[in-house]
Amino acid sequence: MDSDTPENVSRARVYALRALEEYHRKARPIMSILREVETPSEYSDETRIHTNSLAAGVIKHLNTIDFLIARGLGARKPSQLDARERSRLRLAVFECRWFGTTLETLSDEYLKEDTRMVSVVRKAIEVDIDRATQRLSAASKLSVRYSHPSFMVETLLDNLPEDDVLELLKANNGGRHYYIRANKFKEGHEIMPSIASELGAIIEPDDDIQGLYRVTRNIDKIVASKSFREGDILIHDKASVLIVHALDLKPGDVVWDSCAAPGQKTQLIAEQVVPSGRVVASERYANRLRIAKERSNLLESANVEWLHADASKSPVRNVRKILIDAPCSSTGTLNSHPYYKWRLNKQTLLGIMSVQNKILDGIIERFSDRPGTEIVYATCSVLPHEGESQIDSVLNRHKIELLDVGIPGSIGYPGFECSKSVRRLFPHKHATSGFFIARFRITD
């Protein structure tokens, strides 16, 4: 970065190393760890940005980096490395291979405690990945080359053309798409585009959603602004906005947002049902509920009632439209949260699916005596287990009918009963987070 001084870069490496050591000991979201290692007295914006790019970059490409390190170690196994050794090697390989930093420069920063590691890094960065993976299965090759869990790659190859899978993996390793919109409960929301421009952000109106703008440059200017801090300007992913549009809301509707925190969709629902409508927003976890309520108050959402409740036990009755934005693997947000791909395995996925099943069954059964109730089910996931499979399952167990989702996107993965009636949004196709969206009605 042009604004980086040698002191800032060196300090960033220290913080990134500290964060990665903590990640190695206790696998947690890297951005949470990074917030904990910040020291305000000496932590400039430039240092923070560079620290984040180093540590998050390593996590984003972790599978590939560890593959290269294993080749560099030779007979020695990566499992024999302690947290500090492994973190130093990961950072050195990442900077050399992805940033083009010279090994000589990094030797003094990461490897001076053990000069033997210099030869390990040298061997690692010289590995020809194409040659080294040529005998692996197709899924394993892509897993190493694009740093994704092989289970996830196998699933995607089973459901998408290989070209699409490649583009999706690349998009997951790229940057996030940012969108903003005005908070319609705040005065002056009509001039939000001019405010964003005055802040120095470059924006363009979205083709599908009136009032939504894609930020093509300088999102940091918006994040740092008073307008953002006070809730006048909202960052809201396009896929998330489309989920609310799938509810087909009218002023006066009473809506239950059943898994509401952090409350972005709740806010948009509230804006669309004024003046006489209202939103019942429930959240199972007390801390998430508290944060969401505080945010809702800041945004001046007067027509939202917050409940501390488990959606699977259906504490709400007198509504006609329900949003189930279910807990999920978050595999649709890997470009901004790469940690999620490394917590994913079949056991974890089965646990997530069980929660989704309980919520779907609980709500549908609770409203089975209220035919006509409409439900939108959404997951921020690119896996069919959390989308098409779940909808096919409830179609077979309950009296429901699928409705037109009414939003742009791709149809569902092929081979499912619901495929043509549901929508999928992908980072590489639609410049959004990855989401599955279905809409259905309870019948007699």
Secondary structure, DSSP 8 states (H G I E B T S, - for coil): -TT--HHHHHHHHHHHHHHHHHHHHS---HHHHHHHH--GGG--HHHHHHHHHHHHHHHHTHHHHHHHHHHHHTTS-GGGS-HHHHHHHHHHHHIIIII---HHHHHHHTSTT-TTHHHHHHHHHT--HHHHTTTS-HHHHHHHHHT--HHHHHHHHHHS-HHHHHHHHHHHTS---EEEEE-TTSTTGGGHHHHHHHTT-EEEE-SSSTTEEEEEE-HHHHHTSHHHHTTSEEE--HHHHHHHHHT---TT-EEEETT-TT-HHHHHHHHHHTTT-EEEEEESSHHHHHHHHHHHHHTT-TTEEEEE--GGG----S-SEEEEE-----GGGTTT-THHHHS--HHHHHHHHHHHHHHHHHHHHHTTTSTT-EEEEEES-S-GGGTHHHHHHHHHHS-EEE----S-SEE--TTSTTGGGSEEE-HHHHSS--EEEEEEEE--
